[in-house]
């Protein structure tokens, strides 16, 4: 397992750069992760998605898919694409410090 240092944080990542230990994540780190993929500011709508993903991962043990976030999180898919343009499932998981969702290419 590889490690990366981001703004002073040492984190464990997989070969694609997704965090492998959700316990290493923090809200401050989320801002740095978002900035790395072109999201300059995390709004309350972004945080609603991130918090849902982290809570769902804690109970389910896997990263939620886009459909699950929309259905159970109550956030329309169209809004997810607006908040996390191009590949929202990957971007949401990356910022939330979670593994890439199953089914993502």
Order of alpha helices (4+ residues) and beta strands (2+ residues): beta-beta-alpha-alpha-alpha-alpha-alpha
